Amino acid sequence: MLEATGLKEIIKPENLTYRRSEVLVDNTLSYCPGCGHGTTHRILAELIEELGLQSQTIGISPVGCSVLLYHYLDVDIQQAAHGRAPALATAIKRLLPDKFVFTYQGDGDLAAIGTAETIHACNRGENILIIFVNNGIYGMTGGQMAPTTLIGMKSSTSPRGRDVKTMGNPLKMTDIVATLPGTYYVTRQSVHTPANVRKTKKAMRKAIEYQKLNKGTCFVEIVSNCPSGWRMTPVESNKWMEANMIPFYPLGDLKTPAE
Amino acid sequence: MAKIRGSIVVDVEKCKGCEVCMVSCPTGTIAMAKEVNSKGYFYAYPANPELCIGCASCAIVCPDGVITVYKTKI
């Protein structure tokens, strides 16, 4: 392995502070440089490793950029038809109630074609974890407008910016599912700074633990960037996200269990 | 007072040069290399290794998980 190393005298096994999780397969991720999907995969892999769930996890990968989830996480993964991940997760969780079941979906999958499945799974209170990565665009197919695209935001199918009159308003899926009685824990996080990564990890850990207690649907939205779709460098896209996405999709818990 | 020193190891071939680690490093340890890896990306490397405090901020924001962090008290 070709490496760029810092001070060699500190590099000893006993000084190890952080390493790539072993649940994350030793493949180069196919995502674009700086994409929030990679960070989210890593957090998920770390939690599965730390909580010792590797042999008990079944994930559902969506259609979209993250369809290749099964190439990167060393756990059982089933790929669902477009938008149908919560329906598939429902079946798996009901048949195998001891497993930890999660779906991993983007905004095109969860908030567009899979709206019905998402809302009904959350309303039934299926005991699954839904991870929703929202970057406001269809990344894989070339940056088309998604339901979550911001007003005035440019995409390849809204080159002059999203116009409310003809294209409607952005959809706040997380706010909608927070109002449903079946959801137990609903939160919105991001992964663009170290502090936000730590918060996201904490939120996802909570969600996994609630599933062990059979509490109902946990829904974690991750506001992410799409440097390629937004036509920006990764660092610029993170700044743009902070200035535009986060004011519209404010971070924090939307529904917390009554203690 | 004991001083905390850190050191990072970057897996050069997996780095995609997104620079997210560079901007999140609180001490300015990381910079982008002038050479490219086999994929053509300017990879991240510890340009000022003596400044590293082993906080792992770079590693936890790295989308590709290419950074390993070591930390010790001297």
HADDOCK unambig.tbl for C-alpha pairs under 7 A between the chains (distance, minus, plus):
assign (segid A and resid 1 and name CA) (segid B and resid 11 and name CA) 6.93 0.50 0.50
assign (segid A and resid 2 and name CA) (segid B and resid 11 and name CA) 6.27 0.50 0.50
assign (segid A and resid 2 and name CA) (segid B and resid 12 and name CA) 5.64 0.50 0.50
assign (segid A and resid 2 and name CA) (segid B and resid 13 and name CA) 6.48 0.50 0.50
assign (segid A and resid 3 and name CA) (segid B and resid 9 and name CA) 6.38 0.50 0.50
assign (segid A and resid 3 and name CA) (segid B and resid 10 and name CA) 5.45 0.50 0.50
assign (segid A and resid 3 and name CA) (segid B and resid 11 and name CA) 4.99 0.50 0.50
assign (segid A and resid 3 and name CA) (segid B and resid 12 and name CA) 5.28 0.50 0.50
assign (segid A and resid 4 and name CA) (segid B and resid 9 and name CA) 5.74 0.50 0.50
assign (segid A and resid 4 and name CA) (segid B and resid 10 and name CA) 5.06 0.50 0.50
assign (segid A and resid 4 and name CA) (segid B and resid 11 and name CA) 6.85 0.50 0.50
assign (segid A and resid 4 and name CA) (segid B and resid 12 and name CA) 6.41 0.50 0.50
assign (segid A and resid 4 and name CA) (segid B and resid 45 and name CA) 5.49 0.50 0.50
assign (segid A and resid 5 and name CA) (segid B and resid 8 and name CA) 5.83 0.50 0.50
assign (segid A and resid 5 and name CA) (segid B and resid 9 and name CA) 4.42 0.50 0.50
assign (segid A and resid 5 and name CA) (segid B and resid 10 and name CA) 6.32 0.50 0.50
assign (segid A and resid 5 and name CA) (segid B and resid 46 and name CA) 6.64 0.50 0.50
assign (segid A and resid 6 and name CA) (segid B and resid 7 and name CA) 4.89 0.50 0.50
assign (segid A and resid 6 and name CA) (segid B and resid 8 and name CA) 5.31 0.50 0.50
assign (segid A and resid 6 and name CA) (segid B and resid 9 and name CA) 6.43 0.50 0.50
assign (segid A and resid 6 and name CA) (segid B and resid 46 and name CA) 5.62 0.50 0.50
assign (segid A and resid 6 and name CA) (segid B and resid 49 and name CA) 4.83 0.50 0.50
assign (segid A and resid 7 and name CA) (segid B and resid 7 and name CA) 5.51 0.50 0.50
assign (segid A and resid 7 and name CA) (segid B and resid 49 and name CA) 5.91 0.50 0.50
assign (segid A and resid 7 and name CA) (segid B and resid 50 and name CA) 6.99 0.50 0.50
assign (segid A and resid 10 and name CA) (segid B and resid 6 and name CA) 6.77 0.50 0.50
assign (segid A and resid 10 and name CA) (segid B and resid 7 and name CA) 6.21 0.50 0.50
assign (segid A and resid 10 and name CA) (segid B and resid 70 and name CA) 6.50 0.50 0.50
assign (segid A and resid 10 and name CA) (segid B and resid 71 and name CA) 6.81 0.50 0.50
assign (segid A and resid 10 and name CA) (segid B and resid 72 and name CA) 6.77 0.50 0.50
assign (segid A and resid 11 and name CA) (segid B and resid 7 and name CA) 6.68 0.50 0.50
assign (segid A and resid 11 and name CA) (segid B and resid 70 and name CA) 5.89 0.50 0.50
assign (segid A and resid 15 and name CA) (segid B and resid 70 and name CA) 5.00 0.50 0.50
assign (segid A and resid 15 and name CA) (segid B and resid 71 and name CA) 5.14 0.50 0.50
assign (segid A and resid 15 and name CA) (segid B and resid 72 and name CA) 5.77 0.50 0.50
assign (segid A and resid 16 and name CA) (segid B and resid 69 and name CA) 6.14 0.50 0.50
assign (segid A and resid 16 and name CA) (segid B and resid 70 and name CA) 4.38 0.50 0.50
assign (segid A and resid 16 and name CA) (segid B and resid 71 and name CA) 6.44 0.50 0.50
assign (segid A and resid 17 and name CA) (segid B and resid 69 and name CA) 5.37 0.50 0.50
assign (segid A and resid 17 and name CA) (segid B and resid 70 and name CA) 5.07 0.50 0.50
assign (segid A and resid 17 and name CA) (segid B and resid 71 and name CA) 6.07 0.50 0.50
assign (segid A and resid 18 and name CA) (segid B and resid 56 and name CA) 6.65 0.50 0.50
assign (segid A and resid 18 and name CA) (segid B and resid 68 and name CA) 5.55 0.50 0.50
assign (segid A and resid 18 and name CA) (segid B and resid 69 and name CA) 4.90 0.50 0.50
assign (segid A and resid 18 and name CA) (segid B and resid 70 and name CA) 6.92 0.50 0.50
assign (segid A and resid 19 and name CA) (segid B and resid 68 and name CA) 4.69 0.50 0.50
assign (segid A and resid 19 and name CA) (segid B and resid 69 and name CA) 6.55 0.50 0.50
assign (segid A and resid 20 and name CA) (segid B and resid 65 and name CA) 5.56 0.50 0.50
assign (segid A and resid 20 and name CA) (segid B and resid 68 and name CA) 6.85 0.50 0.50
assign (segid A and resid 28 and name CA) (segid B and resid 14 and name CA) 5.78 0.50 0.50
assign (segid A and resid 29 and name CA) (segid B and resid 64 and name CA) 6.46 0.50 0.50
assign (segid A and resid 33 and name CA) (segid B and resid 16 and name CA) 5.31 0.50 0.50
assign (segid A and resid 33 and name CA) (segid B and resid 17 and name CA) 6.74 0.50 0.50
assign (segid A and resid 33 and name CA) (segid B and resid 18 and name CA) 5.02 0.50 0.50
assign (segid A and resid 34 and name CA) (segid B and resid 18 and name CA) 4.91 0.50 0.50
assign (segid A and resid 34 and name CA) (segid B and resid 20 and name CA) 6.65 0.50 0.50
assign (segid A and resid 34 and name CA) (segid B and resid 63 and name CA) 6.05 0.50 0.50
assign (segid A and resid 35 and name CA) (segid B and resid 63 and name CA) 6.40 0.50 0.50
assign (segid A and resid 36 and name CA) (segid B and resid 63 and name CA) 6.35 0.50 0.50
assign (segid A and resid 38 and name CA) (segid B and resid 63 and name CA) 4.20 0.50 0.50
assign (segid A and resid 38 and name CA) (segid B and resid 64 and name CA) 5.58 0.50 0.50
assign (segid A and resid 39 and name CA) (segid B and resid 61 and name CA) 6.41 0.50 0.50
assign (segid A and resid 39 and name CA) (segid B and resid 62 and name CA) 6.38 0.50 0.50
assign (segid A and resid 39 and name CA) (segid B and resid 63 and name CA) 4.15 0.50 0.50
assign (segid A and resid 39 and name CA) (segid B and resid 64 and name CA) 6.90 0.50 0.50
assign (segid A and resid 42 and name CA) (segid B and resid 65 and name CA) 6.91 0.50 0.50
assign (segid A and resid 192 and name CA) (segid B and resid 61 and name CA) 6.72 0.50 0.50
assign (segid A and resid 193 and name CA) (segid B and resid 24 and name CA) 6.79 0.50 0.50
assign (segid A and resid 193 and name CA) (segid B and resid 61 and name CA) 6.22 0.50 0.50
assign (segid A and resid 194 and name CA) (segid B and resid 57 and name CA) 5.39 0.50 0.50
assign (segid A and resid 194 and name CA) (segid B and resid 60 and name CA) 6.11 0.50 0.50
assign (segid A and resid 194 and name CA) (segid B and resid 61 and name CA) 5.58 0.50 0.50
assign (segid A and resid 197 and name CA) (segid B and resid 60 and name CA) 6.87 0.50 0.50
assign (segid A and resid 197 and name CA) (segid B and resid 61 and name CA) 6.77 0.50 0.50
assign (segid A and resid 234 and name CA) (segid B and resid 18 and name CA) 5.79 0.50 0.50
assign (segid A and resid 234 and name CA) (segid B and resid 20 and name CA) 6.99 0.50 0.50
assign (segid A and resid 235 and name CA) (segid B and resid 19 and name CA) 6.76 0.50 0.50
assign (segid A and resid 235 and name CA) (segid B and resid 20 and name CA) 6.04 0.50 0.50
